[in-house]
Amino acid sequence: MARRKRDAEAVVEEVDGGLAELIPDPDRTRAWTLLVDGAPQSHVDLDEPAYLDFAYQRRLGHIVDLIAPAGKPVRAVHLGGGAFTLARYIAATRPRSTQQVVERDAALVQLVRRELPLDPQARVRVRAVDAREGLAKIPDGWADLVIADVFSAARTPAHLTSAEFLSDVRRVLAPGGHYAANLADGPPLTHLRRQIATAAGLFAELALAADPAVLRGKRFGNAVLLASDRALPVGELTRRIAGDSHPGRVEHGAALVDFTGGAVGVTDATASASPAPPPGVFR
């Protein structure tokens, strides 16, 4: 039964990663925003799973739309589950897709399953293990798409930023498969530049999508990295992101090389977590 907006109340619960809050969207009848320790994680509309609210999730949605012909099922791995927003999106826009979600926070998984249940027809398997541990269990060449969106205390853990981690992503990807990552950084963008350099050591083609102010190092924010060994749909991706309700910019080729500014990639031995967001950034 659909909840009435006036009856919807926030759900607040301790999970493994902190205090989780499900906040009803006042403008959409069965839509919710998930926050963990005050940091927005996901937005889900149970009535319209193809609706994406957050800018970075919209950019990932454009990538999902462009990696294969419209409506074609794909095999996708989601490292980091949140409220399963992108898994729901793929299930809605690419029926019969097979997906695996790897989310370490078992209590969060239980909360989301209870309060924001998945469509029972969706072929989505959820594993409550560490992202790298879960990735290691996926067969070689299984995935058409791997999406990394992992944050703990609003930071991506160090072991999910290294060349060794990306080597395992490559192992899991089918030939011509795509890797997409949600990265967060602020001035002077050291983490973001090093992540691009790390990916460039493993993939032939890269593109980066973000708000122009983030790319200029003017503020903290999200950037979506796309990587593959085949040519990327840069023209159409650029058009969609520039014309989106949250307009962004796409860097590719020589411009992206220039953006890295000679940054050096990271290994397990040198990796560090992404920087913590500055105070007040989520207000």
C-alpha positions as CSV (number, residue, x, y, z in Angstrom):
1,M,0.0,0.0,0.0
2,A,1.4,3.4,-0.9
3,R,2.2,5.7,1.9
4,R,0.4,9.0,2.0
5,K,2.8,11.9,2.2
6,R,1.2,13.3,5.3
7,D,1.6,10.0,7.1
8,A,5.3,9.5,6.1
9,E,7.7,9.9,9.0
10,A,11.5,9.8,9.1
11,V,13.0,6.4,10.0
12,V,16.1,6.7,12.2
13,E,18.2,3.7,13.1
14,E,21.7,2.8,14.1
15,V,23.6,0.8,11.5
16,D,27.1,-0.5,11.3
17,G,28.4,2.7,9.7
18,G,26.7,5.2,12.0
19,L,23.2,6.8,12.3
20,A,21.0,6.1,9.3
21,E,18.1,8.3,8.5
22,L,15.4,7.8,5.9
23,I,13.8,11.2,5.2
24,P,10.6,11.4,3.2
25,D,10.7,13.6,0.1
26,P,8.0,16.3,0.6
27,D,7.5,16.5,-3.2
28,R,7.3,12.9,-4.1
29,T,4.8,10.5,-2.5
30,R,7.0,7.4,-1.9
31,A,10.4,8.9,-2.3
32,W,13.1,8.9,0.4
33,T,16.6,10.3,1.0
34,L,19.0,8.1,2.9
35,L,21.6,9.8,5.1
36,V,24.3,8.2,7.2
37,D,25.8,10.4,10.0
38,G,24.3,13.4,8.2
39,A,25.9,12.7,4.8
40,P,23.4,12.1,1.9
41,Q,23.9,8.6,0.5
42,S,20.9,7.9,-1.8
43,H,17.6,9.1,-3.0
44,V,14.9,6.5,-4.0
45,D,11.5,6.9,-5.5
46,L,9.7,3.6,-5.0
47,D,7.0,4.6,-7.5
48,E,9.4,5.7,-10.2
49,P,12.8,3.9,-9.8
50,A,14.1,5.4,-13.0
51,Y,13.9,8.8,-11.4
52,L,17.4,9.9,-10.2
53,D,17.6,13.0,-8.0
54,F,21.3,13.4,-7.0
55,A,23.6,15.0,-9.6
56,Y,26.2,12.3,-9.5
57,Q,23.6,9.5,-9.6
58,R,22.1,11.2,-12.7
59,R,25.5,11.1,-14.3
60,L,25.9,7.4,-13.5
61,G,22.4,6.9,-15.0
62,H,23.5,8.5,-18.2
63,I,26.4,6.1,-18.3
64,V,24.1,3.1,-17.7
65,D,22.0,4.4,-20.6
66,L,24.9,4.6,-23.0
67,I,27.0,1.5,-22.4
68,A,24.7,-0.8,-24.3
69,P,21.7,-0.5,-26.7
70,A,18.6,0.9,-25.0
71,G,16.7,-1.8,-23.0
72,K,19.4,-4.5,-23.4
73,P,20.0,-6.5,-20.2
74,V,23.4,-6.1,-18.6
75,R,25.3,-7.8,-15.9
76,A,26.3,-5.2,-13.3
77,V,28.3,-5.1,-10.1
78,H,27.6,-2.3,-7.5
79,L,30.4,-1.8,-5.0
80,G,28.5,0.1,-2.3
81,G,24.8,-0.3,-1.9
82,G,23.3,2.6,-0.1
83,A,19.6,2.4,-0.9
84,F,20.3,0.4,-4.1
85,T,19.3,3.4,-6.3
86,L,21.4,2.5,-9.4
87,A,20.4,-1.2,-9.1
88,R,16.8,-0.1,-9.1
89,Y,17.5,2.2,-12.1
90,I,19.1,-0.6,-14.1
91,A,16.3,-3.1,-13.2
92,A,13.7,-0.5,-14.4
93,T,15.4,0.6,-17.6
94,R,17.1,-2.6,-18.6
95,P,14.7,-5.4,-17.5
96,R,16.1,-8.9,-17.1
97,S,19.5,-7.5,-16.1
98,T,21.4,-9.5,-13.5
99,Q,23.0,-7.5,-10.7
100,Q,25.2,-8.0,-7.7
101,V,25.3,-5.4,-4.9
102,V,28.2,-5.5,-2.4
103,E,27.5,-3.5,0.7
104,R,29.5,-4.1,3.9
105,D,27.0,-2.6,6.2
106,A,24.7,-5.5,7.0
107,A,22.4,-3.5,9.2
108,L,22.0,-0.9,6.5
109,V,21.1,-3.6,4.0
110,Q,18.4,-4.9,6.4
111,L,17.0,-1.4,7.0
112,V,16.8,-0.7,3.2
113,R,15.3,-4.1,2.4
114,R,12.6,-3.5,5.1
115,E,11.7,0.1,4.5
116,L,12.5,0.4,0.7
117,P,11.9,-3.1,-0.6
118,L,13.3,-4.0,-4.0
119,D,10.9,-5.1,-6.8
120,P,10.7,-8.9,-6.4
121,Q,11.1,-9.2,-10.1
122,A,14.5,-7.5,-10.1
123,R,17.4,-9.9,-10.4
124,V,19.5,-8.3,-7.7
125,R,21.7,-10.2,-5.3
126,V,23.0,-8.4,-2.2
127,R,26.2,-9.5,-0.4
128,A,27.0,-7.9,3.0
129,V,30.8,-8.0,2.8
130,D,33.6,-5.6,2.1
131,A,33.6,-4.3,-1.4
132,R,37.0,-5.8,-2.3
133,E,36.2,-9.1,-0.7
134,G,33.0,-9.3,-2.6
135,L,34.7,-8.3,-5.9
136,A,37.2,-11.1,-5.4
137,K,34.3,-13.6,-5.4
138,I,32.9,-12.6,-8.8
139,P,34.0,-14.7,-11.8
140,D,36.5,-13.4,-14.4
141,G,34.8,-11.5,-17.2
142,W,31.3,-11.7,-15.7
143,A,30.3,-8.0,-15.6
144,D,29.4,-5.5,-18.3
145,L,29.5,-2.7,-15.8
146,V,31.2,-2.2,-12.4
147,I,30.0,0.8,-10.4
148,A,32.1,1.9,-7.3
149,D,30.3,4.2,-4.9
150,V,31.7,3.3,-1.5
151,F,32.0,5.7,1.4
152,S,32.7,5.1,5.1
153,A,32.3,8.2,7.3
154,A,31.9,10.1,4.0
155,R,35.3,8.9,2.7
156,T,36.2,6.2,0.2
157,P,38.4,3.6,2.0
158,A,42.1,3.5,0.9
159,H,42.0,-0.1,-0.2
160,L,39.4,0.8,-2.8
161,T,41.5,3.5,-4.5
162,S,44.6,1.5,-5.6
163,A,45.9,0.0,-8.8
164,E,45.5,-3.5,-7.3
165,F,41.9,-2.8,-6.6
166,L,41.4,-1.6,-10.2
167,S,43.2,-4.7,-11.5
168,D,40.6,-6.8,-9.9
169,V,37.9,-4.6,-11.4
170,R,39.5,-5.3,-14.8
171,R,39.5,-9.0,-14.1
172,V,35.7,-9.0,-13.4
173,L,34.9,-6.9,-16.5
174,A,33.9,-8.6,-19.8
175,P,35.8,-7.5,-22.9
176,G,34.7,-4.0,-23.7
177,G,33.1,-3.6,-20.2
178,H,32.9,-0.3,-18.3
179,Y,34.0,0.9,-14.9
180,A,32.3,3.9,-13.3
181,A,33.3,5.4,-10.0
182,N,31.8,8.1,-7.8
183,L,34.8,10.1,-6.4
184,A,34.7,13.0,-4.0
185,D,37.4,15.6,-3.5
186,G,37.9,19.3,-3.0
187,P,40.7,21.9,-3.5
188,P,43.5,21.2,-4.5
189,L,42.0,18.0,-6.0
190,T,45.0,15.8,-5.2
191,H,42.9,12.7,-4.6
192,L,40.9,13.1,-7.8
193,R,44.0,13.6,-10.0
194,R,45.7,10.6,-8.5
195,Q,42.6,8.5,-9.0
196,I,42.6,9.4,-12.7
197,A,46.3,8.6,-13.0
198,T,45.7,5.3,-11.4
199,A,42.9,4.4,-13.8
200,A,44.9,5.6,-16.7
201,G,47.5,2.9,-15.9
202,L,44.9,0.2,-16.4
203,F,42.3,1.4,-18.9
204,A,42.8,2.8,-22.4
205,E,39.9,5.2,-22.4
206,L,38.8,7.6,-19.6
207,A,36.3,10.4,-19.1
208,L,35.4,12.5,-16.1
209,A,32.1,14.2,-15.4
210,A,31.6,16.8,-12.7
211,D,30.2,20.2,-11.8
212,P,32.5,22.9,-13.4
213,A,33.1,24.5,-10.0
214,V,34.5,21.1,-8.7
215,L,36.7,20.7,-11.7
216,R,38.1,24.2,-11.2
217,G,38.9,23.4,-7.6
218,K,36.5,26.0,-6.2
219,R,34.5,23.6,-3.9
220,F,34.2,20.1,-2.6
221,G,32.0,17.8,-4.6
222,N,31.5,14.6,-6.6
223,A,33.1,13.6,-9.9
224,V,32.2,10.5,-11.9
225,L,35.0,8.7,-13.6
226,L,34.3,6.4,-16.5
227,A,36.8,3.9,-17.9
228,S,37.0,1.2,-20.5
229,D,39.2,-0.4,-23.1
230,R,36.9,0.6,-25.9
231,A,35.9,4.0,-27.2
232,L,33.6,5.9,-24.9
233,P,30.4,7.6,-25.9
234,V,31.9,11.0,-25.0
235,G,29.9,13.1,-27.4
236,E,26.5,11.9,-26.2
237,L,27.5,11.8,-22.6
238,T,28.7,15.4,-22.8
239,R,25.5,16.5,-24.4
240,R,23.3,14.8,-21.8
241,I,25.3,16.0,-18.8
242,A,25.5,19.6,-20.1
243,G,21.7,19.7,-20.7
244,D,20.8,18.0,-17.4
245,S,18.9,19.5,-14.5
246,H,22.2,19.5,-12.8
247,P,24.5,20.7,-15.6
248,G,28.1,19.4,-15.6
249,R,31.2,19.2,-17.8
250,V,32.9,16.2,-19.2
251,E,36.7,16.0,-19.7
252,H,38.3,13.5,-22.0
253,G,41.5,12.9,-23.9
254,A,44.2,15.5,-23.8
255,A,42.2,17.8,-21.6
256,L,41.9,15.1,-19.0
257,V,45.6,14.4,-19.2
258,D,46.3,18.1,-18.6
259,F,43.8,18.1,-15.7
260,T,45.8,15.4,-13.9
261,G,48.8,17.7,-13.9
262,G,51.4,14.9,-13.8
263,A,49.8,13.1,-10.8
264,V,51.1,9.7,-10.0
265,G,48.8,6.7,-9.5
266,V,48.6,4.9,-6.2
267,T,49.1,1.3,-5.0
268,D,48.0,-0.6,-2.0
269,A,51.3,0.6,-0.3
270,T,50.7,4.3,-1.0
271,A,46.9,4.6,-1.1
272,S,44.9,6.8,1.3
273,A,41.2,7.4,1.9
274,S,39.6,10.2,0.0
275,P,39.6,13.5,2.0
276,A,36.9,14.2,4.5
277,P,34.2,16.7,3.4
278,P,34.7,20.2,5.0
279,P,32.3,21.1,7.8
280,G,28.9,22.2,6.6
281,V,29.2,20.9,3.1
282,F,26.0,18.9,3.4
283,R,23.9,21.6,4.8
